Amino acid sequence: MSTAEHDHDAVGDGREARHPSGAAPRRRRVVGLVDTDSFAKWGAHLLSAAPPNWSLELRTVATPRSASPAQLRAAFRDVDARLGPIDLAPPEPQSVDEVVARLQADPPDAVLVSCIGPVAEVLIDVISRAVPRRPVLLSGLPGISFPAKWKGVFLRARADLFVLHSHREVREYTALATAGGVEPAFALATLPFARPAVTTRSPVPRDAVVFAAQPSVPKEEDERRRVVGWLADTARAHPEWRVVVKTRAAAGEHQTHRETYPYAELLPPDAPSNLVVEAGPMSVHLDRAVALVTISSTAVLEAAARGVPALTLTDFGTSRTLINEVFVDSGLEGDADDLVHGRFGTVRPEWMTDNYFHPPEDDDWSDRAEALMALRDAGLTVDRPAARRSRGGVLRRAWERRNALGDLDRSAIGRVAVLIGTPIRAVKRSLRRLRRALRSTPVSGAPGSGGPGSGGPGSCGPVAGVPGSAVSASGGPAVRTVSVEGLRDRDEELVAGRDAR
């Protein structure tokens, strides 16, 4: 753990938010809680951009997907000095109970919950219930969060502030939260990895094309083998380059999203010698990069911020599941032929302001966090309601905790919740499938029979800011029709779905 004793007055590398002139701002103590590789990197680097009056601590939460020490060392590369030498000695994982006990013993002004969705929901709930003079609760999502996902909102609805990284994301999530009955509380922060690089490392030759691998994009084995084939062709066509498949986990390590077909296992026996698989900090790989290639990894923004040419491959299309809709008209889109022939792009200026490269003065997350901490000082903190509507009380909370922590939850009530909840979950899922089937089956000639756009029961008007693939009558982009009932479909689920965010 890094402690408040680590250089309270450090101003780091100049990335911290500026305070207005006048009286010195009050000292604040903020604790970050992290678990997986991507959330650990995001949480540590977001805190690194905090105002200089914040003293910072970071703790790793023990969960089934907690990052390994090697992953944490890579994630914590180049963090602010206030966090201590966590890149050399990452904090040991602590159980949820241990984390909460320490917060109870010494409540901070605020807690940044930088964990996957189910874990974040449990932590936010237990901190709200158990820690005296409840700290301000901050949360958010790492990397690219467009298009907006209901689960991200749903699981973090009780957080006082939800941090996002572009004006476009804030609009999308505001519309989605409003449609689902959650009061918006979204703040803007420059993506920590989209800031210009500040490094004291010695210059190295640029000789690498770096492919930023993603554990679940693309998803299918044949698609991932195609990617490997394109990379091998690139390595053969350019023997002067090292073509690096940059992975986020070694064998046996966990990631935020599960990886079924690791690229390291898909390389053919006759792969060229200059096609290699490597892990380690992305910042170090970008020091040597001629260009960066990906499907939709946030690393493309890190590369663009450094002025490294980049390419987002569109051979599999452009879709929500590929997380690459945001790159339309960015200047970075291309295909395998562009990759093999070494044609890479740069970000178009007209795309930047709305998408991750807004002016620093647009950031409001730290000012809004300060305002919330001032309300806490005055005893005026207001608890936000949960989005989850299902009942169950203590037993339901025990189920959610067991779902989030798995075998790391050793409580007796957790075991009881599993015994009772498992058959209930099966029944509820069957009923949900039946309800969806009935909604999707129109009755011929029946008024309001429920076809898309019919205006029948269960439908609602379009929600602004949630884009669809169609074009409106006015010629502009249409908005996706969002049914509040549809958004709420998962409220009653007893376990989270595959998307951990």
RODO-2510 file (C-alpha; in nm, 4 decimals, decimal comma):
residues 501
     n   res          X          Y          Z
     1     m     0,0000     0,0000     0,0000
     2     s     0,1138     0,3533    -0,0656
     3     t     0,0547     0,5837     0,2268
     4     a    -0,0097     0,9468     0,2902
     5     e     0,3473     0,9761     0,4162
     6     h     0,4714     0,9524     0,0581
     7     d     0,5403     1,3105    -0,0404
     8     h     0,2150     1,4885     0,0413
     9     d     0,3403     1,8043    -0,1245
    10     a     0,4565     1,6443    -0,4467
    11     v     0,3249     1,8033    -0,7616
    12     g     0,4306     1,5113    -0,9767
    13     d     0,4910     1,5768    -1,3440
    14     g     0,2661     1,8784    -1,3876
    15     r    -0,0467     1,6850    -1,4872
    16     e    -0,2480     1,7787    -1,1763
    17     a    -0,5543     1,9972    -1,1978
    18     r    -0,4993     2,3644    -1,1204
    19     h    -0,6807     2,5390    -0,8358
    20     p    -0,8053     2,8946    -0,8619
    21     s    -0,6018     3,1594    -0,6918
    22     g    -0,6952     3,2620    -0,3400
    23     a    -0,7001     3,0645    -0,0169
    24     a    -0,4971     2,7458    -0,0130
    25     p    -0,7217     2,4456    -0,0823
    26     r    -0,7947     2,2113     0,2034
    27     r    -0,5849     1,8980     0,2319
    28     r    -0,7685     1,5902     0,1119
    29     r    -0,6992     1,2219     0,1540
    30     v    -0,8192     0,9973    -0,1266
    31     v    -0,7914     0,6180    -0,1398
    32     g    -0,8074     0,4251    -0,4650
    33     l    -0,9317     0,0646    -0,4767
    34     v    -0,8334    -0,1431    -0,7820
    35     d    -0,8577    -0,5045    -0,8942
    36     t    -0,7988    -0,6057    -1,2589
    37     d    -0,5178    -0,4966    -1,4900
    38     s    -0,7075    -0,2292    -1,6819
    39     f    -0,8861    -0,0893    -1,3782
    40     a    -0,5577    -0,0808    -1,1854
    41     k    -0,3892     0,1178    -1,4621
    42     w    -0,6827     0,3545    -1,4994
    43     g    -0,7312     0,4157    -1,1276
    44     a    -0,3650     0,4815    -1,0556
    45     h    -0,3183     0,7144    -1,3506
    46     l    -0,6425     0,9026    -1,2899
    47     l    -0,5318     0,9705    -0,9325
    48     s    -0,1957     1,0801    -1,0680
    49     a    -0,3814     1,3714    -1,2309
    50     a    -0,5482     1,4739    -0,9044
    51     p    -0,4951     1,8212    -0,7563
    52     p    -0,1756     1,8668    -0,5544
    53     n    -0,3695     1,9090    -0,2269
    54     w    -0,4837     1,5462    -0,2463
    55     s    -0,2733     1,2879    -0,0654
    56     l    -0,3121     0,9553    -0,2378
    57     e    -0,3203     0,5891    -0,1403
    58     l    -0,3856     0,2815    -0,3518
    59     r    -0,5025    -0,0607    -0,2392
    60     t    -0,5575    -0,3769    -0,4394
    61     v    -0,8781    -0,5679    -0,3715
    62     a    -0,8604    -0,9472    -0,3792
    63     t    -1,1103    -1,0755    -0,6373
    64     p    -1,1174    -1,3728    -0,8759
    65     r    -0,9695    -1,1494    -1,1477
    66     s    -0,7182    -0,9461    -0,9485
    67     a    -0,4096    -0,8494    -1,1452
    68     s    -0,0827    -1,0324    -1,0806
    69     p     0,2190    -0,8482    -0,9346
    70     a     0,3742    -0,8320    -1,2831
    71     q     0,0551    -0,6848    -1,4288
    72     l     0,0390    -0,4302    -1,1473
    73     r     0,4002    -0,3261    -1,1978
    74     a     0,3242    -0,2643    -1,5660
    75     a    -0,0012    -0,0826    -1,4828
    76     f     0,1659     0,1456    -1,2302
    77     r     0,4513     0,2554    -1,4554
    78     d     0,5012     0,6353    -1,4466
    79     v     0,2418     0,7065    -1,1767
    80     d     0,2612     1,0147    -0,9573
    81     a     0,5137     1,0153    -0,6727
    82     r     0,2345     1,0680    -0,4183
    83     l     0,1317     0,7059    -0,4721
    84     g     0,4711     0,5820    -0,3637
    85     p     0,6902     0,3250    -0,5404
    86     i     0,3962     0,1019    -0,6301
    87     d     0,5487     0,0215    -0,9685
    88     l     0,8321    -0,1530    -0,7827
    89     a     0,6338    -0,2968    -0,4915
    90     p     0,2628    -0,3189    -0,5784
    91     p     0,0219    -0,3358    -0,2834
    92     e    -0,0703    -0,6883    -0,1818
    93     p    -0,4345    -0,7803    -0,2481
    94     q    -0,6615    -0,7427     0,0533
    95     s    -1,0026    -0,8955     0,1079
    96     v    -1,3090    -0,6734     0,0895
    97     d    -1,3465    -0,7093     0,4665
    98     e    -0,9864    -0,5995     0,5241
    99     v    -1,0249    -0,3024     0,2913
   100     v    -1,3462    -0,1909     0,4627
   101     a    -1,1985    -0,2363     0,8109
   102     r    -0,9122    -0,0028     0,7238
   103     l    -1,1540     0,2545     0,5846
   104     q    -1,3611     0,2279     0,9021
   105     a    -1,0544     0,2818     1,1191
   106     d    -0,9441     0,5905     0,9258
   107     p    -1,2098     0,7220     0,6862
   108     p    -1,0651     0,9220     0,3952
   109     d    -1,2337     1,2176     0,2293
   110     a    -1,3032     1,0144    -0,0837
   111     v    -1,2652     0,6670    -0,2280
   112     l    -1,2101     0,5947    -0,5973
   113     v    -1,3655     0,2544    -0,6690
   114     s    -1,1757     0,1428    -0,9794
   115     c    -1,2960    -0,2158    -1,0089
   116     i    -1,5009    -0,4294    -1,2447
   117     g    -1,8751    -0,3719    -1,2202
   118     p    -1,9915    -0,6473    -0,9823
   119     v    -1,7047    -0,5763    -0,7413
   120     a    -1,7646    -0,2014    -0,7666
   121     e    -2,1310    -0,2498    -0,6755
   122     v    -2,0398    -0,4547    -0,3672
   123     l    -1,7725    -0,2095    -0,2509
   124     i    -1,9916     0,0967    -0,3008
   125     d    -2,2730    -0,0698    -0,1074
   126     v    -2,0647    -0,1899     0,1857
   127     i    -1,8710     0,1371     0,2178
   128     s    -2,1999     0,3284     0,2166
   129     r    -2,3352     0,1074     0,4936
   130     a    -2,0305     0,0446     0,7081
   131     v    -1,7886     0,3397     0,6979
   132     p    -1,8701     0,6276     0,9356
   133     r    -1,9012     0,9732     0,7810
   134     r    -1,9204     0,8041     0,4454
   135     p    -1,6422     0,9121     0,2096
   136     v    -1,7327     1,0597    -0,1262
   137     l    -1,7567     0,7678    -0,3701
   138     l    -1,5979     0,8102    -0,7118
   139     s    -1,6060     0,5507    -0,9869
   140     g    -1,5840     0,5218    -1,3628
   141     l    -1,4713     0,3141    -1,6573
   142     p    -1,1240     0,2725    -1,8021
   143     g    -1,0494     0,3412    -2,1637
   144     i    -1,3022     0,3750    -2,4412
   145     s    -1,6586     0,3590    -2,3071
   146     f    -1,8524     0,4317    -2,6255
   147     p    -2,1204     0,3298    -2,6934
   148     a    -2,2700     0,3630    -2,3472
   149     k    -2,3523     0,0409    -2,1630
   150     w    -2,6389     0,0111    -1,9187
   151     k    -2,4546    -0,2323    -1,6968
   152     g    -2,1810     0,0243    -1,6327
   153     v    -2,4451     0,2711    -1,5112
   154     f    -2,6544     0,0135    -1,3278
   155     l    -2,3752    -0,1301    -1,1139
   156     r    -2,2331     0,2117    -1,0170
   157     a    -2,5576     0,4066    -0,9736
   158     r    -2,4871     0,4766    -0,6048
   159     a    -2,1489     0,6387    -0,6716
   160     d    -2,1500     1,0145    -0,6133
   161     l    -1,9511     1,0779    -0,9301
   162     f    -1,8949     0,8654    -1,2408
   163     v    -1,5873     0,9647    -1,4410
   164     l    -1,5868     0,9461    -1,8224
   165     h    -1,3375     1,0666    -2,0794
   166     s    -1,5023     1,2481    -2,3669
   167     h    -1,7853     1,4912    -2,4248
   168     r    -1,9441     1,2292    -2,6457
   169     e    -1,9354     0,9677    -2,3706
   170     v    -2,0870     1,2093    -2,1190
   171     r    -2,3771     1,2815    -2,3547
   172     e    -2,4313     0,9110    -2,4265
   173     y    -2,4248     0,8029    -2,0632
   174     t    -2,6434     1,0928    -1,9536
   175     a    -2,9085     0,9908    -2,2066
   176     l    -2,8844     0,6244    -2,1091
   177     a    -2,9004     0,6911    -1,7352
   178     t    -3,1973     0,9240    -1,7773
   179     a    -3,3815     0,6636    -1,9841
   180     g    -3,3203     0,4065    -1,7111
   181     g    -3,4347     0,6290    -1,4269
   182     v    -3,0884     0,6976    -1,2834
   183     e    -3,0010     1,0583    -1,2019
   184     p    -2,6930     1,1467    -1,4110
   185     a    -2,3741     1,2205    -1,2160
   186     f    -2,1118     1,2050    -1,4908
   187     a    -1,7915     1,4063    -1,4888
   188     l    -1,5238     1,4624    -1,7510
   189     a    -1,1555     1,3780    -1,7173
   190     t    -0,8917     1,3590    -1,9863
   191     l    -0,8150     0,9928    -2,0377
   192     p    -0,4957     0,9424    -1,8365
   193     f    -0,3308     0,7642    -2,1297
   194     a    -0,4303     1,0337    -2,3819
   195     r    -0,2041     1,2962    -2,2306
   196     p     0,1232     1,3886    -2,3994
   197     a     0,3996     1,1602    -2,2751
   198     v     0,6232     1,2849    -1,9958
   199     t     0,9244     1,0582    -1,9682
   200     t     1,2839     1,0685    -1,8565
   201     r     1,3750     0,7429    -2,0290
   202     s     1,6641     0,7458    -2,2731
   203     p     1,5640     0,7580    -2,6402
   204     v     1,5561     0,4216    -2,8187
   205     p     1,5389     0,3403    -3,1894
   206     r     1,1897     0,3253    -3,3366
   207     d     1,1724    -0,0108    -3,5086
   208     a     0,8448    -0,1725    -3,3982
   209     v     0,4903    -0,2011    -3,5256
   210     v     0,2928    -0,2753    -3,2108
   211     f    -0,0364    -0,4644    -3,2251
   212     a    -0,2428    -0,3869    -2,9126
   213     a    -0,4174    -0,7169    -2,8449
   214     q    -0,7578    -0,7316    -2,6776
   215     p    -0,8817    -1,0394    -2,4909
   216     s    -1,2291    -1,0485    -2,6472
   217     v    -1,2098    -0,8364    -2,9650
   218     p    -1,2362    -1,0028    -3,2062
   219     k    -1,3979    -1,2900    -3,0248
   220     e    -1,3905    -1,5918    -3,2562
   221     e    -1,0874    -1,8138    -3,3042
   222     d    -1,0892    -1,7918    -3,6837
   223     e    -1,0975    -1,4118    -3,6688
   224     r    -0,8035    -1,4024    -3,4305
   225     r    -0,6106    -1,6417    -3,6560
   226     r    -0,6750    -1,4049    -3,9456
   227     v    -0,5243    -1,1217    -3,7428
   228     v    -0,2164    -1,3317    -3,6715
   229     g    -0,1884    -1,4045    -4,0435
   230     w    -0,1963    -1,0332    -4,1285
   231     l     0,0709    -0,9622    -3,8688
   232     a     0,2888    -1,2421    -4,0057
   233     d     0,2482    -1,1024    -4,3587
   234     t     0,3496    -0,7597    -4,2292
   235     a     0,6586    -0,9021    -4,0614
   236     r     0,7613    -1,0784    -4,3834
   237     a     0,7005    -0,7662    -4,5918
   238     h     0,9013    -0,5478    -4,3543
   239     p     1,2010    -0,7358    -4,2162
   240     e     1,3335    -0,4038    -4,0848
   241     w     1,0468    -0,3928    -3,8322
   242     r     0,9764    -0,5921    -3,5218
   243     v     0,6058    -0,6750    -3,5310
   244     v     0,5052    -0,7008    -3,1655
   245     v     0,1842    -0,8630    -3,0436
   246     k     0,1532    -0,6707    -2,7187
   247     t    -0,0514    -0,8738    -2,4690
   248     r    -0,1864    -0,7728    -2,1298
   249     a    -0,1477    -1,1062    -1,9535
   250     a     0,0853    -1,4021    -1,9471
   251     a    -0,0424    -1,7572    -1,9215
   252     g    -0,2380    -1,7989    -1,5990
   253     e    -0,2905    -1,4269    -1,5393
   254     h    -0,6390    -1,2749    -1,5312
   255     q    -0,7713    -0,9786    -1,7290
   256     t    -1,0742    -0,7536    -1,7023
   257     h    -1,2324    -0,9462    -1,9909
   258     r    -1,1788    -1,3177    -2,0304
   259     e    -0,9601    -1,4349    -2,3181
   260     t    -1,0538    -1,7630    -2,4816
   261     y    -0,7990    -1,7678    -2,7640
   262     p    -0,4710    -1,6023    -2,6591
   263     y    -0,2675    -1,4763    -2,9540
   264     a     0,0484    -1,6391    -2,8205
   265     e    -0,1137    -1,9786    -2,8778
   266     l    -0,2219    -1,8942    -3,2332
   267     l     0,1161    -1,8114    -3,3846
   268     p     0,2022    -2,0630    -3,6588
   269     p     0,5209    -2,2703    -3,6363
   270     d     0,6611    -2,0937    -3,9432
   271     a     0,6028    -1,7417    -3,8092
   272     p     0,8810    -1,5021    -3,9123
   273     s     1,1421    -1,4361    -3,6475
   274     n     1,0563    -1,0661    -3,6311
   275     l     0,6980    -1,1454    -3,5212
   276     v     0,7070    -1,1650    -3,1429
   277     v     0,4671    -1,1712    -2,8484
   278     e     0,5543    -0,9473    -2,5545
   279     a     0,3874    -0,8083    -2,2429
   280     g     0,4991    -0,5130    -2,0291
   281     p     0,3891    -0,1482    -2,0067
   282     m     0,2368    -0,0053    -2,3235
   283     s     0,4291     0,3178    -2,2654
   284     v     0,7581     0,1320    -2,3049
   285     h     0,6421    -0,0332    -2,6276
   286     l     0,5324     0,3018    -2,7670
   287     d     0,8808     0,4399    -2,7053
   288     r     0,9968     0,2098    -2,9864
   289     a     0,6854     0,2198    -3,2030
   290     v     0,6852     0,3153    -3,5681
   291     a     0,3088     0,2659    -3,5528
   292     l     0,0375     0,1069    -3,3414
   293     v    -0,2310    -0,1273    -3,4774
   294     t    -0,5437    -0,2550    -3,3044
   295     i    -0,9083    -0,3352    -3,3490
   296     s    -1,0298    -0,0940    -3,0816
   297     s    -0,7853    -0,0863    -2,7886
   298     t    -0,7539     0,2315    -2,5847
   299     a    -0,3831     0,2094    -2,6641
   300     v    -0,4616     0,3769    -2,9972
   301     l    -0,5421     0,6953    -2,8052
   302     e    -0,2201     0,6620    -2,6085
   303     a    -0,0331     0,6356    -2,9383
   304     a    -0,2148     0,9322    -3,0909
   305     a    -0,1319     1,1464    -2,7877
   306     r     0,2365     1,0711    -2,8481
   307     g     0,2127     1,1443    -3,2189
   308     v     0,2635     0,7780    -3,3107
   309     p     0,0773     0,6847    -3,6335
   310     a    -0,1984     0,4314    -3,5786
   311     l    -0,4436     0,2009    -3,7527
   312     t    -0,7776     0,0603    -3,6344
   313     l    -0,8601    -0,2466    -3,8424
   314     t    -1,2126    -0,2568    -3,9852
   315     d    -1,1930    -0,5909    -4,1686
   316     f    -1,4489    -0,7384    -3,9248
   317     g    -1,6813    -0,4414    -3,9637
   318     t    -1,7773    -0,1563    -3,7362
   319     s    -2,0087    -0,2462    -3,4509
   320     r    -2,0934    -0,2126    -3,0855
   321     t    -1,9407    -0,5518    -3,0041
   322     l    -1,6121    -0,4537    -3,1669
   323     i    -1,6080    -0,1268    -2,9654
   324     n    -1,4890     0,0588    -3,2750
   325     e    -1,7886     0,2749    -3,3649
   326     v    -1,6168     0,5683    -3,1974
   327     f    -1,3378     0,5656    -3,4579
   328     v    -1,5653     0,6385    -3,7540
   329     d    -1,4249     0,9511    -3,9284
   330     s    -1,1253     0,9587    -3,6916
   331     g    -0,8672     0,9248    -3,9669
   332     l    -0,7364     0,6033    -3,8094
   333     e    -0,9541     0,3438    -3,9846
   334     g    -0,8014     0,1007    -4,2304
   335     d    -0,7750    -0,2659    -4,3211
   336     a    -0,5293    -0,5510    -4,3437
   337     d    -0,3999    -0,4288    -4,6791
   338     d    -0,3074    -0,0956    -4,5187
   339     l    -0,1282    -0,2824    -4,2422
   340     v     0,0792    -0,5018    -4,4722
   341     h     0,1726    -0,2038    -4,6898
   342     g     0,2622     0,0141    -4,3926
   343     r    -0,0113     0,2739    -4,4377
   344     f    -0,1003     0,4249    -4,0996
   345     g    -0,3157     0,7218    -4,0051
   346     t    -0,3174     1,0289    -3,7844
   347     v    -0,6125     1,1701    -3,5948
   348     r    -0,8267     1,4237    -3,7782
   349     p    -0,8467     1,7530    -3,5851
   350     e    -1,2244     1,7790    -3,6316
   351     w    -1,2706     1,4426    -3,4557
   352     m    -1,0535     1,5162    -3,1544
   353     t    -1,2452     1,7656    -2,9398
   354     d    -1,5541     1,5488    -2,8970
   355     n    -1,3513     1,2290    -2,8631
   356     y    -1,0918     1,2153    -2,5852
   357     f    -0,8751     1,5097    -2,6924
   358     h    -1,0807     1,7981    -2,5525
   359     p    -0,9037     2,1009    -2,4000
   360     p    -0,7738     2,0326    -2,0454
   361     e    -0,9861     2,3154    -1,9081
   362     d    -1,2995     2,1154    -1,9970
   363     d    -1,2138     1,8583    -1,7280
   364     d    -1,4420     1,8976    -1,4265
   365     w    -1,4023     1,5721    -1,2331
   366     s    -1,1656     1,6986    -0,9644
   367     d    -1,3575     2,0243    -0,9085
   368     r    -1,6813     1,8308    -0,8723
   369     a    -1,5150     1,5826    -0,6381
   370     e    -1,3897     1,8754    -0,4277
   371     a    -1,7428     2,0167    -0,4125
   372     l    -1,8760     1,6798    -0,2963
   373     m    -1,6052     1,6590    -0,0296
   374     a    -1,7044     2,0073     0,0899
   375     l    -2,0638     1,8854     0,1270
   376     r    -1,9317     1,5931     0,3279
   377     d    -1,7406     1,8365     0,5533
   378     a    -2,0690     2,0138     0,6200
   379     g    -2,2551     1,6891     0,6896
   380     l    -2,4671     1,7323     0,3787
   381     t    -2,3775     1,4153     0,1898
   382     v    -2,6797     1,2672     0,0149
   383     d    -2,6904     0,8939    -0,0536
   384     r    -2,7822     0,8084    -0,4109
   385     p    -3,0367     0,5299    -0,4628
   386     a    -2,9372     0,2021    -0,6209
   387     a    -3,0626     0,1235    -0,9701
   388     r    -3,1356    -0,2345    -0,8687
   389     r    -3,5067    -0,2656    -0,7948
   390     s    -3,5145    -0,6281    -0,6827
   391     r    -3,5873    -0,7159    -0,3241
   392     g    -3,4135    -0,9601    -0,0947
   393     g    -3,2416    -0,7416     0,1628
   394     v    -2,9457    -0,9000     0,3396
   395     l    -2,9746    -1,2244     0,1490
   396     r    -2,9757    -1,0459    -0,1852
   397     r    -2,6662    -0,8451    -0,0916
   398     a    -2,4973    -1,1677     0,0147
   399     w    -2,5772    -1,3156    -0,3279
   400     e    -2,4283    -1,0185    -0,5118
   401     r    -2,1175    -1,0338    -0,2950
   402     r    -2,0792    -1,4063    -0,3621
   403     n    -2,1249    -1,3466    -0,7343
   404     a    -1,8582    -1,0760    -0,7361
   405     l    -1,6020    -1,2468    -0,5140
   406     g    -1,6602    -1,6156    -0,5871
   407     d    -1,4728    -1,8463    -0,3537
   408     l    -1,3010    -1,5466    -0,1939
   409     d    -1,6312    -1,4837    -0,0159
   410     r    -1,6195    -1,7311     0,2687
   411     s    -1,9187    -1,6023     0,4633
   412     a    -2,1853    -1,8440     0,5813
   413     i    -2,4612    -1,6200     0,4517
   414     g    -2,2980    -1,6240     0,1101
   415     r    -2,3234    -2,0029     0,0998
   416     v    -2,6873    -1,9837     0,2074
   417     a    -2,7561    -1,7247    -0,0631
   418     v    -2,6141    -1,9562    -0,3295
   419     l    -2,8326    -2,2467    -0,2161
   420     i    -3,1465    -2,0342    -0,2234
   421     g    -3,0610    -1,8092    -0,5157
   422     t    -2,9464    -2,0613    -0,7754
   423     p    -3,2889    -2,2168    -0,8414
   424     i    -3,4521    -1,8719    -0,8254
   425     r    -3,2084    -1,7489    -1,0890
   426     a    -3,2956    -2,0396    -1,3192
   427     v    -3,6686    -1,9641    -1,2913
   428     k    -3,6216    -1,5908    -1,3477
   429     r    -3,4064    -1,6481    -1,6548
   430     s    -3,6697    -1,8810    -1,8014
   431     l    -3,9417    -1,6233    -1,7400
   432     r    -3,7289    -1,3513    -1,8969
   433     r    -3,6705    -1,5596    -2,2090
   434     l    -4,0434    -1,6277    -2,2333
   435     r    -4,1268    -1,2585    -2,1929
   436     r    -3,8830    -1,1631    -2,4679
   437     a    -4,0234    -1,4291    -2,6978
   438     l    -4,3777    -1,3008    -2,6431
   439     r    -4,2704    -0,9424    -2,7081
   440     s    -4,1010    -1,0417    -3,0336
   441     t    -4,4023    -1,2349    -3,1689
   442     p    -4,6547    -0,9942    -3,3297
   443     v    -5,0213    -1,0841    -3,3317
   444     s    -5,1586    -1,0285    -3,6815
   445     g    -5,4150    -0,7513    -3,6923
   446     a    -5,3921    -0,6715    -3,3230
   447     p    -5,3705    -0,3009    -3,2457
   448     g    -5,0396    -0,2026    -3,0918
   449     s    -4,9088    -0,5540    -3,1492
   450     g    -4,5644    -0,4410    -3,0650
   451     g    -4,3519    -0,4394    -3,3774
   452     p    -4,0501    -0,2116    -3,3637
   453     g    -4,1620     0,1475    -3,3811
   454     s    -4,5288     0,0539    -3,3499
   455     g    -4,5783     0,2673    -3,0433
   456     g    -4,7402    -0,0283    -2,8722
   457     p    -4,6942    -0,1285    -2,5109
   458     g    -4,3374    -0,1588    -2,3961
   459     s    -4,2021     0,0858    -2,6497
   460     c    -4,0818     0,4355    -2,5914
   461     g    -3,9522     0,7267    -2,7913
   462     p    -3,5920     0,7622    -2,8975
   463     v    -3,3392     0,8727    -2,6402
   464     a    -3,1188     1,1581    -2,7537
   465     g    -2,7510     1,0832    -2,7689
   466     v    -2,7857     0,7078    -2,8144
   467     p    -2,6945     0,6566    -3,1803
   468     g    -2,8357     0,3943    -3,4087
   469     s    -2,7276     0,2773    -3,7476
   470     a    -3,0160     0,4388    -3,9333
   471     v    -3,0536     0,7877    -4,0725
   472     s    -3,3232     1,0227    -3,9528
   473     a    -3,5759     1,1915    -4,1761
   474     s    -3,3725     1,5094    -4,1538
   475     g    -3,0664     1,3322    -4,2897
   476     g    -2,8669     1,3340    -3,9650
   477     p    -2,7727     1,0327    -3,7563
   478     a    -3,0737     0,8629    -3,6053
   479     v    -3,0956     0,7718    -3,2409
   480     r    -3,1444     0,4189    -3,1157
   481     t    -3,4828     0,3541    -2,9631
   482     v    -3,4336     0,2643    -2,5991
   483     s    -3,7075     0,0910    -2,4015
   484     v    -3,6908     0,1622    -2,0314
   485     e    -3,8392    -0,1826    -1,9771
   486     g    -3,5587    -0,3220    -2,1898
   487     l    -3,2968    -0,1333    -1,9927
   488     r    -3,4461    -0,2693    -1,6742
   489     d    -3,4507    -0,6295    -1,7963
   490     r    -3,1345    -0,7027    -1,6032
   491     d    -3,2398    -0,5341    -1,2812
   492     e    -3,3771    -0,8602    -1,1527
   493     e    -3,0829    -1,0757    -1,2549
   494     l    -2,9200    -1,2619    -0,9702
   495     v    -2,5825    -1,2632    -1,1393
   496     a    -2,4136    -1,0213    -1,3726
   497     g    -2,3820    -1,1107    -1,7379
   498     r    -2,0593    -1,1660    -1,9276
   499     d    -1,9734    -0,7987    -1,9485
   500     a    -1,7891    -0,7293    -1,6267
   501     r    -1,7836    -0,3556    -1,6650
***
